[in-house]
Amino acid sequence: MTVKIAPALAGFSGEWSLSRRIIDHRAGSTGQFDGTAVFTLADYGLSYFETGKLTLPGHAPFTAERRYRWCEVDGLVSVEFEDGRFFHSFDATTPEAQHWCDPDTYQVRYMFDEWPVWTSTWRVSGPRKDYEMVSSYQRPTG
């Protein structure tokens, strides 16, 4: 069986250099993540895997990883957790979404204006959370 990548996903396939700033407004501190993100072909669309070094104030740097599933559903890019649960979806004309994870609200805005350099900015708020996470992606050089 041949799996085809939906047009909305095709440009993401492959490896990306990833740099992320995590601004904790409550603690008044900033963390940093540097690593790679790889989108690989899967039967549902693209499998997303990121790995890298996370540095948080007051802690020794450590390796951090995340996995998601990206697929196209009804013309939208749908992002799912690794186990297939829905996370959020967006379209190219309005690349914004929201996710409620009781009791916190996660809002994301994707920026593709300088493609193939792109960013995602998450704003997370709730009774115990108040942070912004800005992830910048670009194709590796060299």
Secondary structure as GFF3:
##gff-version 3
##sequence-region A 1 142
A	DSSP	alpha_helix	7	10	.	.	.	ID=ss1
A	DSSP	beta_strand	14	24	.	.	.	ID=ss2
A	DSSP	beta_strand	29	42	.	.	.	ID=ss3
A	DSSP	beta_strand	45	55	.	.	.	ID=ss4
A	DSSP	beta_strand	62	73	.	.	.	ID=ss5
A	DSSP	beta_strand	76	81	.	.	.	ID=ss6
A	DSSP	beta_strand	86	90	.	.	.	ID=ss7
A	DSSP	beta_strand	96	101	.	.	.	ID=ss8
A	DSSP	beta_strand	104	114	.	.	.	ID=ss9
A	DSSP	beta_strand	117	125	.	.	.	ID=ss10
A	DSSP	beta_strand	130	138	.	.	.	ID=ss11
###
